[in-house]
Amino acid sequence: MLEGTSKIWRWLTIGTFSLPPAITSLVSAIHLYVWFSIGQNSVLATLLAIAFELLSIGSFVSITQLKVLDDFARKAVWIAIFFLAALQILGNVYSVFVYINSNSTTLVEHAAALFKMEVGDATNRWLSILLGSILPVTSLFFLKILASYLMAVETIKPKVGRPTKEEAEAREQMKKKKNIINERIKQRTLF
């Protein structure tokens, strides 16, 4: 835990940076269902959407273990996160496009006027890309911040009081092993 922070503050921070990816997963699961419904029946589309979001949540959870993973595994986790985010963006963009085309409202006209564009398919595509990619991209930034925070929490641990009995025994074991290794090194250098 970082020095000077309470447990409540730590959990509040973790919760704050975990909430956007969780909400993104929920919204994206619904959007992925719509995307997968193009080529699958509703049962398979539902299963695929749930499976991809569970993979996404699993990769989110694995960022808490980045410190103990080797370099290849760390890169694999981030590649999986970016791939799943790209899939979320695809599903979100498609769902927004379908929604905009089926519910042509004055809001689309106002957005087109804001960007000085004609109301039509090109405007609907640009708005779909803009609206469909914001949440997953923001979620990735929050994940990176959360991963950095969790690694900092693991790195900086204040020493409070005396060590526990188990910690003292573990230190003694380490000292004994270190002494044995040093003795073996000395014996090898004598010959």
C-alpha positions as CSV (number, residue, x, y, z in Angstrom):
1,M,0.0,0.0,0.0
2,L,1.3,3.5,-0.8
3,E,2.6,5.4,2.2
4,G,0.0,7.7,3.8
5,T,-3.0,6.1,2.2
6,S,-5.8,4.3,4.0
7,K,-7.4,1.1,2.9
8,I,-10.6,3.0,2.1
9,W,-8.8,5.3,-0.2
10,R,-7.0,2.4,-1.9
11,W,-10.2,0.5,-2.5
12,L,-11.9,3.7,-3.7
13,T,-9.1,4.2,-6.2
14,I,-9.3,0.6,-7.4
15,G,-13.1,0.7,-7.7
16,T,-13.0,4.0,-9.6
17,F,-10.5,2.7,-12.2
18,S,-12.3,-0.7,-12.4
19,L,-15.8,0.7,-13.0
20,P,-15.4,2.1,-16.5
21,P,-14.0,-1.2,-17.9
22,A,-16.8,-3.1,-16.1
23,I,-19.5,-0.9,-17.6
24,T,-17.8,-1.1,-21.0
25,S,-17.9,-4.9,-20.8
26,L,-21.6,-4.8,-20.0
27,V,-22.5,-2.4,-22.8
28,S,-20.1,-4.1,-25.3
29,A,-21.6,-7.5,-24.5
30,I,-25.0,-6.1,-25.7
31,H,-23.4,-4.6,-28.7
32,L,-21.4,-7.7,-29.5
33,Y,-24.7,-9.7,-29.4
34,V,-26.0,-7.4,-32.1
35,W,-22.8,-7.8,-34.1
36,F,-22.7,-11.6,-33.8
37,S,-26.4,-11.8,-34.7
38,I,-25.5,-10.9,-38.3
39,G,-24.2,-14.4,-38.9
40,Q,-25.4,-16.5,-35.9
41,N,-28.7,-17.5,-34.4
42,S,-29.6,-15.7,-31.1
43,V,-28.4,-18.4,-28.8
44,L,-24.9,-18.6,-30.4
45,A,-24.7,-14.8,-30.6
46,T,-25.5,-14.6,-26.9
47,L,-22.9,-17.2,-26.1
48,L,-20.2,-15.6,-28.2
49,A,-20.9,-12.2,-26.7
50,I,-20.7,-13.6,-23.2
51,A,-17.6,-15.6,-24.0
52,F,-15.7,-12.6,-25.4
53,E,-16.7,-10.4,-22.5
54,L,-15.6,-13.1,-20.0
55,L,-12.3,-13.1,-21.9
56,S,-12.1,-9.4,-21.6
57,I,-12.8,-9.5,-17.9
58,G,-10.2,-12.3,-17.5
59,S,-7.6,-10.1,-19.3
60,F,-8.6,-7.2,-17.1
61,V,-8.0,-9.3,-14.0
62,S,-4.7,-10.6,-15.3
63,I,-3.3,-7.0,-15.3
64,T,-3.1,-7.3,-11.6
65,Q,-0.5,-10.0,-12.1
66,L,1.7,-8.2,-14.6
67,K,4.5,-7.8,-12.1
68,V,5.0,-11.5,-11.7
69,L,4.7,-12.4,-15.4
70,D,7.7,-12.7,-17.7
71,D,8.1,-10.2,-20.6
72,F,6.4,-12.5,-23.2
73,A,3.3,-13.2,-21.0
74,R,3.1,-9.5,-20.2
75,K,3.0,-8.6,-23.9
76,A,0.5,-11.4,-24.5
77,V,-1.9,-10.0,-21.9
78,W,-1.7,-6.5,-23.4
79,I,-2.2,-7.9,-27.0
80,A,-5.3,-9.8,-25.8
81,I,-6.6,-6.6,-24.1
82,F,-6.1,-4.5,-27.3
83,F,-7.6,-7.3,-29.5
84,L,-10.7,-7.5,-27.3
85,A,-11.0,-3.7,-27.2
86,A,-10.9,-3.7,-31.0
87,L,-13.7,-6.2,-31.0
88,Q,-15.6,-4.1,-28.5
89,I,-15.1,-1.1,-30.8
90,L,-16.3,-3.0,-33.8
91,G,-19.5,-4.1,-32.0
92,N,-20.1,-0.7,-30.6
93,V,-19.6,1.1,-33.9
94,Y,-22.0,-1.4,-35.6
95,S,-24.7,-1.0,-33.0
96,V,-24.5,2.8,-33.0
97,F,-24.7,2.7,-36.8
98,V,-27.8,0.5,-36.8
99,Y,-29.3,2.7,-34.1
100,I,-28.6,6.0,-35.9
101,N,-30.0,4.6,-39.2
102,S,-33.2,3.2,-37.6
103,N,-33.8,6.3,-35.4
104,S,-33.0,9.2,-37.6
105,T,-33.6,12.1,-35.1
106,T,-32.9,15.7,-34.9
107,L,-29.9,14.9,-32.7
108,V,-28.1,13.5,-35.8
109,E,-29.0,16.6,-37.7
110,H,-27.6,18.8,-34.9
111,A,-24.4,16.7,-34.8
112,A,-24.0,17.0,-38.6
113,A,-24.5,20.7,-38.3
114,L,-21.8,20.9,-35.6
115,F,-19.3,19.3,-37.9
116,K,-20.6,21.1,-41.0
117,M,-21.6,17.9,-42.7
118,E,-24.5,16.8,-44.8
119,V,-27.0,14.5,-43.1
120,G,-26.5,11.1,-44.8
121,D,-24.6,7.8,-44.7
122,A,-21.1,9.4,-44.4
123,T,-22.2,11.5,-41.4
124,N,-23.8,8.4,-39.8
125,R,-20.6,6.4,-40.3
126,W,-18.4,9.1,-38.8
127,L,-20.8,9.6,-35.8
128,S,-20.9,5.8,-35.4
129,I,-17.1,5.5,-35.3
130,L,-16.8,8.5,-32.9
131,L,-19.5,7.3,-30.5
132,G,-18.6,3.6,-30.7
133,S,-15.0,4.0,-30.0
134,I,-15.0,6.4,-27.1
135,L,-15.9,4.1,-24.3
136,P,-13.5,1.2,-25.1
137,V,-10.6,3.5,-25.7
138,T,-11.3,5.4,-22.4
139,S,-11.6,2.0,-20.7
140,L,-8.1,1.0,-22.0
141,F,-6.6,4.2,-20.5
142,F,-8.3,3.4,-17.2
143,L,-6.9,-0.1,-17.3
144,K,-3.4,1.2,-17.9
145,I,-3.7,3.6,-14.9
146,L,-5.1,0.8,-12.8
147,A,-2.2,-1.5,-13.7
148,S,0.3,1.2,-12.9
149,Y,-1.4,1.9,-9.6
150,L,-1.5,-1.8,-8.6
151,M,2.1,-2.3,-9.5
152,A,3.1,0.8,-7.5
153,V,1.1,-0.6,-4.5
154,E,3.0,-3.8,-4.7
155,T,6.3,-2.1,-5.0
156,I,5.9,0.4,-2.1
157,K,5.0,-1.4,1.1
158,P,5.7,0.4,4.4
159,K,7.3,-1.4,7.2
160,V,5.0,-1.4,10.2
161,G,6.1,-2.8,13.5
162,R,8.1,-6.0,14.1
163,P,8.0,-8.8,11.5
164,T,5.6,-11.7,12.2
165,K,6.8,-15.1,13.3
166,E,6.5,-16.5,9.7
167,E,8.4,-13.5,8.3
168,A,11.2,-13.9,10.8
169,E,11.5,-17.6,10.1
170,A,11.5,-16.9,6.3
171,R,14.3,-14.4,6.8
172,E,16.3,-16.9,8.8
173,Q,15.9,-19.5,6.1
174,M,17.1,-17.0,3.5
175,K,20.1,-16.1,5.6
176,K,21.0,-19.8,6.0
177,K,20.6,-20.4,2.3
178,K,22.7,-17.3,1.5
179,N,25.4,-18.5,3.9
180,I,25.5,-22.0,2.3
181,I,25.8,-20.5,-1.1
182,N,28.6,-18.2,0.0
183,E,30.5,-21.1,1.6
184,R,30.2,-23.1,-1.6
185,I,31.5,-20.2,-3.6
186,K,34.5,-19.8,-1.2
187,Q,35.2,-23.6,-1.6
188,R,35.2,-23.3,-5.3
189,T,37.6,-20.3,-5.4
190,L,40.1,-22.1,-3.1
191,F,40.8,-24.7,-5.7
